[in-house]
Amino acid sequence: MEDLGSFASVDPVAVDQACYDAVVNSPDPGKKALIERMDSRHGIHTVEAAAQHGLGNREYEMISLDE
């Protein structure tokens, strides 16, 4: 899969959710294998559980620093 750039946040749940969303929404045809690997390991459930345990928030705002 192509490079999606760097992601950073003080909220570990938000950054994990943003990375997951970036892969899923990428136009790169190479994403299929990565999505299958993430889903086979129930990656989104880890994010959901972390949010439920109060470790962060799944909502985020993307701010580009490339402007």
PyMOL commands that set and color helices and strands:
alter all, ss='L'
color gray80, all
select helices_A, chain A and resi 12-25+31-40+43-52
alter helices_A, ss='H'
color red, helices_A
deselect
rebuild
show_as cartoon
